[in-house]
């Protein structure tokens, strides 16, 4: 299970809408507790590919996020990205690039930008399974 606040999801969704027609991306920073993962911050990153089909976060930006997270006592829990024109499910490329089996992969579909849909996934060995995404009202 991964939990985040509704405000964090709204923050990313608004960012993703501003990035249209390109995919938007961010890293999920936070910590583990007895119930799973708790997102403490959505760390917005640049999609250096500037395309609507996939995203890339530079190694430099990833390292900056790792350093920032460590200073907070957190770690990288996974990532979140948008699908401007397709459903909220991992594409074949998403599965191929999901190299960390401990990570959560959240996808926000903007097919209907007025009613975005976010789902979380666990991906391992090219197989994706939906993960429970729990949205809270405020920080816990």
C-alpha positions in Angstrom: 0.0 0.0 0.0 1.1 3.6 -0.7 -0.6 6.6 0.8 -0.4 10.3 -0.1 -2.6 13.3 0.5 -5.2 14.5 -1.9 -3.3 17.8 -2.0 -0.2 16.0 -3.2 -2.1 14.3 -5.9 -3.8 17.5 -7.0 -0.4 19.3 -7.0 1.0 16.7 -9.5 -2.2 16.6 -11.5 -2.2 20.3 -12.0 1.5 20.1 -13.0 0.7 17.3 -15.5 -2.1 19.4 -17.1 0.4 22.3 -17.5 2.8 19.9 -19.3 0.2 18.7 -21.8 0.5 17.4 -24.5 3.7 15.9 -22.9 4.0 13.4 -20.1 4.8 14.9 -16.8 6.9 13.1 -14.1 7.9 13.3 -10.5 9.6 11.3 -7.8 7.7 10.2 -4.7 9.7 10.9 -1.5 8.7 9.6 1.9 9.1 6.7 4.3 7.9 3.3 5.2 5.7 2.4 8.2 4.0 -0.8 9.3 1.3 -0.3 6.7 3.4 0.4 3.7 4.7 3.6 2.1 3.8 7.2 3.1 4.5 9.9 0.5 5.8 13.0 2.2 6.6 15.0 -0.9 6.0 14.8 -4.6 9.3 16.0 -6.1 8.5 17.5 -9.5 11.0 16.7 -12.2 11.5 17.6 -15.8 10.6 15.1 -18.6 13.8 15.7 -20.6 12.3 13.7 -23.5 9.5 16.3 -24.0 7.1 13.7 -25.5 3.6 12.4 -24.9 4.8 8.7 -25.1 7.4 8.4 -22.3 9.5 10.2 -19.8 13.1 10.4 -18.7 14.4 12.0 -15.5 18.1 12.8 -15.7 20.5 11.0 -13.4 21.6 14.4 -12.1 18.0 15.2 -11.1 17.6 11.8 -9.5 20.7 12.3 -7.5 19.6 15.7 -6.3 16.3 14.2 -5.2 18.1 11.4 -3.3 20.3 13.9 -1.5 17.3 16.0 -0.6 15.3 13.0 0.6 18.1 11.8 2.8 18.4 15.2 4.4 14.7 14.9 5.4 15.2 11.3 6.6 13.3 9.9 3.7 13.9 7.8 0.7 12.5 7.5 -2.9 9.4 5.4 -2.8 8.8 5.4 -6.6 7.5 7.8 -9.2 4.4 9.3 -10.7 3.9 10.2 -14.3 1.0 11.2 -16.5 -0.5 9.5 -19.5 -1.9 12.4 -21.6 -4.0 10.2 -24.0 -4.1 6.7 -22.5 -5.6 4.9 -19.5 -4.0 4.8 -16.0 -2.1 1.5 -16.5 1.6 0.7 -17.3 2.5 0.6 -20.9 4.9 -2.1 -22.2 7.6 0.5 -22.0 6.7 1.5 -18.5 7.0 -2.2 -17.4 10.3 -2.6 -19.2 11.7 0.5 -17.5 10.4 -0.4 -14.0 13.7 -1.8 -12.6 13.1 -1.4 -8.9 10.6 -4.1 -7.6 10.3 -2.2 -4.3 9.1 1.0 -6.0 5.5 2.1 -6.5 4.6 3.4 -10.0 1.7 5.8 -10.0 0.1 6.8 -13.3 -2.4 9.7 -13.8 -4.5 9.4 -16.9 -5.5 12.7 -18.4 -7.7 11.1 -21.2 -10.5 13.1 -19.6 -8.6 16.1 -18.1 -11.6 17.2 -16.1 -11.7 13.8 -14.4 -8.1 12.5 -14.1 -7.7 8.9 -12.8 -4.7 7.9 -10.7 -3.7 4.3 -10.0 -0.7 2.7 -8.3 1.2 -0.3 -9.5 3.9 -2.7 -8.4 5.9 -3.9 -11.4 8.3 -6.9 -11.3 9.8 -9.0 -14.1 7.6 -7.1 -16.7 4.4 -8.0 -14.8 2.3 -5.2 -13.2 -0.2 -5.6 -10.4 -2.4 -2.8 -9.1 -1.3 -1.6 -5.7 -3.6 0.0 -3.1 -3.4 3.8 -3.3 -4.8 5.4 -0.1 -5.6 9.2 -0.3 -5.7 11.0 2.9 -7.1 14.4 3.7 -3.9 15.8 5.2 -0.4 14.8 6.3 -0.2 12.1 8.9 
